[in-house]
Amino acid sequence: MRRTLLTAFAVLAALIQLSAQEQTVELYFEEKDLPDGVAWLPAPPDTIGALFAHDIMQYMWGKSIRDTERGRQAVAHVVTSAAEMAEFFSVPFGMTISEEATPAIFKLVSRSIPTFRLSVAKPKDTYRRLRPYVRFGEQTAIPWDEERERNTGSYPSGHTIRGWGLALVLSELNPERQDSLLKLGYEWGQSRVIAGYHWQSDVDASRLMAAGVFARLHTSPAFLADMAAAREELQRLKGETDGVRAPATTPSTVPAARIYRLDGTPATEQSHGIVISRPASGSAVKQVMGH
C-alpha cells in the first residue's frame, strides 16, 4: 500500500513538474476539454505479444547507436521549454523563433507546447507503464534524469507529443518548410527511444494523441487568433528579408535535424528523405530532397 501511494505521488509530481514557462503560460484548453487518451487510445502492448517484441527490438536498436552523432542528438532533444525547443525548430523553420525576434510566433509556440503535453497526463497516470530502463535495470543516455523519471508513466511520451505537436503547428504556419519541420518532429520522438526513456509504442501513441489535440486546437478562437497573428508576422518578416532568414544561432551541441541510417550515421544527400545541414552564419538553411 505504501509503495503504491509513493508511486502515485511520484507520477503526480512529475506530471505537474513543467518548466516555469509552461506553468505560467495560458493554455488553449483545460485537460477536461482535450481528447481523452484513455477513452480511445489502445492500452500499452501486453508484455507477451508481438507489439512488445517490437518495442524490445527498438530499444536494442536505440542502445546500439547511442555512441554516435544521432545518439548525441537524442540527448540534446531532452529539452522541453518553449525557448529551447524554438531554438531547435528555428533551423527547419528557416527563421529564428524567439520571444524577441518573432513575438507572435513565439506566443503560438509557447501556448501550444504545454497544451499538447497536458493531454497525455491522464493516460500516463492511468497505465503507469514502466519505462524501458526501469524494466531492464539499465542506464540511459541521460543518467541525470533517471531518478526523477523512474516512477513516472512511460505511456504515452510527453517529449514526443511536444515535438510532434510543435511540428504540426509550425507546418501549418509555414507550409513551405513542412517536410523539414515534420522530419525534426519525427526524430524528436525517436530520440526518446534511443535515450532509453520510452518504448516505441509510447512514441507512436503520442503522435496519435498530437493529431487529436491538433484537431481540437482548431476549435479554439484563441489558437486561431494566435495562428493568424503569427502568419501575419511571418509574411511581414519574409517581405522585409526578401526571402526566409536563417537562424542567427543554432544549438551548439549537434545539428538540429538530419536523417540518419539505422547505424546512427548521417545519411548523404543522395539518400532518401531530407537532409538539413547546419547553416553557416548568415547563410540560408540548406534543404535537399532525396530520390
N, C-alpha and C positions, 0 to 999 in steps of 0.2 A: 504493500500500500504506500509506504513512504517513498519507495523508488518510483512508483507511478506518479505520485504527486510532484516529485522532483523533476521527472521528465516532462510533465505537463507544464511546470513552471518554466523550465528551460526553453521549451517550444514557444510559449507565450512571450517570454523575454526577448527571444531572437526575432520574433515577428514584429515587435514594436520597436526594435532597435534599428531604426532607419537613420540615415545621415541627418545632421542638423537641418540641412536644407529641405529634405523630404518631410521633416516634422513640422516645418513652418509654412511650407507652400500650400496653397489652396488646391485641393484635388478637384477633378472634374465630377467625380461621383463618390458617394459613400459606398462602403463594402456591400451593403444590402441591395444596392441598385446595379451592381456588376453581375456578369454571368456567374452562376453557381457551379463551380467545377465539380463539386460532389454530386450534383444532380445529373450531369450529362457526360462528364469525362469517365472513361473506364477506370477502374481501380488499378493500382500498380500491378504489374505482372506477378503471377504466382511464382514462387522460387523453384518450382519443378517443371515449368513449362518452357516452350521454345523461345518465347519472348525474353524470359530471364536469361536463357543461354546466350541470346544475342547481347543482352546487357553485359554479361560477363566478358564476351569476346571484345566488345567495345571498350570495356575497362582495361583489358590487357593491351589493346591497341594504344590507348591513351598513355599507359605506363611506358610503352616501348618508345615513344617519341618525346618524352619529357626533356631529355637532354639534347634537344635540337632547337633551332630557331623557332619552330612552331610551338614547342613546349615552353620556351621563354615568353612567347606571346601570350600563351594561356595564363601565365602568372600575371602579366600586365593587365589582362582583361578582368582582374578581380575587382576593379573599381566600380563603385555604384552611384557616386554623386553625379548630379546633372553636369556640373562643371567639368569633371574628369571625363565623363562619357562624351560630352560635347567635343572635347579636345580630340578624342579618337575619331569620332564620326565627322569631324571637320574635313578630314582627308578625302574620304569618298564623296562627301557633300560638295567639295570643291571650293569651300569658303570657310573662313574662321567663324565658328559659332561660339559666342561668349556673351556674357551679360553686357559687356562694354561695346563690343563690335556690332552685335546683332541682338539688341534687347527684345524685340518682338519674337524672333525665332527662339531665343533662349527661354523666353517665358513659356512658349509652347512646349519646348523640351522639358523644362523643369516641372511643369504640371503633369505632363503625360507620363513620365517615367514612374513616379510613385503611384499613379493611378493604375497602371498596368500591374505593378508589384503587389498592390493591395488585393488583387483578385485571386492570388494563389494562397492567401493566408488560410482560408478555410480548408481546402484540401490538404495542405501541409499539416495542419493541426488534426485533421480527421484521420489521416492514414499514418502519420508519424513513421514514415518509411526510413529504415536505416540507410545511411549514406554508404557508398562503396568502401571507403577507407575504414569505416567503423565495422562493417560486416567482416572484412578481411583482416582487420587489425594491422593495417599497413600505413606507412607515411604517405602524405600527399605531396604535391608540388608546392603547396602553400602551407607549410607546417605551422606558421604563426596563427592561423585561423582555426586550427583543428579543434582545440578545446572549446572555443566559443560556438562552433557549429556542430559539435559531436552529437548533441541530443536534440537537434532541430530536424524537422521533417525534410526528407530529400525530394518528395514528390508533391507538386511539380517544382521546377527550378526557378528560383527568384531572379538570379542573374540572367538566365536565358530570356525570361519574359521582359526584362528591362531592355536587353539588347535587341531582341526581335521586334518588340513593340516600337522602340525608337526608330528602327529601320523602316517600319511600315509608315510611321508618321512622316519621317523625312522624305520617303519615296513619294508620298502624295504631294508634299510641298514642292519637291524638286524632281519631277519625273525624269528629267534628262539624266539624272545620276542614279536612277533606281537600281540598276544592276549592281553597281559598286556598293551602294548602301545595303542592299539585301545580302550581298556576299559577306560584308562585315557583320551584319546582324546574325547570319547563319553561323559564322565562325565564333561569334561571341558565346553561343550556346555550346558548340563543340569544345570550347576551351574548358568548360566545366567538367566534361568527360575526361579530357586529357589530364586535368589537375587532380582528378580522383574524388571530386566532391559530389558528382551526380552520375546516375545511370543514364544511358542513352534514352530510355523511356521517360525519365524525368524531363529531359530536354525536349523531346518530341511533344510531350503533353503541354509544356509551356508554350510552344509555338501555336498549338490549337487554342489555348487559353487567350493568347495575344490576339488571335484572329477574332475571337468573340468580343473581347474588350474593344478592339479597334472598331468593330461594327457599332457597338454601344456608344462609343465616343461621338459618332456622327449624329446622335440624337441630342447631344448637349449643345445648347446655344452658346455657352462659354467656350467650348472647344472650337466650334465653327467660327466664332468671332476671332479667337486667337489664331486659328489657321489662316483666316482672311488677312489679318494684320501681318502675320509672318510672310505670307505670299506677297503682299504689297511691299514689304521691306526687302525681300529677296529681289523682286523685279527692279526696285529702285537702285539697289546696290549693283546689280548686274549692269544696269544702264550707266551708272557712274564709272564703272571699271572697264566698260567696253568688253565684256566677257566675264567669265567666272573667276573670281580671285582664288589663288591658292592660299592655304592657311599660312599665317605668319610664323607659327610654330607648330610642331607636332610632338607627340610624346617621345621622349628621348630614349626609351628602352628598346623598342623593336618597332618595325613597320606596323602601321595601324591596321592594314588589311592586305592580305595576299592569298593566293590559292596555293595549297600545298599537296604534295603527294602523300601516300599512306605512310611513307617512312619519315615524314616530318620535314623533308627538304622542300624549299620553294620550287614551284613549277616554273618553266620557262615561258616566254611569250608565245611559243609555238604550241603550248599545251591548251587543252580545252578550258574554257571558263574565262575569268577576268583576272588580270594581274595588275595590281596597283603598286607602283613603286614610290618610294619616299621622294617627294619633290625637293629640289634644291631651293634655296631661299629666293623667293620672287618668281619662281618658275611655275608653270601650270602643272596640275596634277596629271600624271600620265595614266591613261586608261587604254588597255589593249584588249580587244576582243579576240578570243581563241577561235579555232576552226570548229 
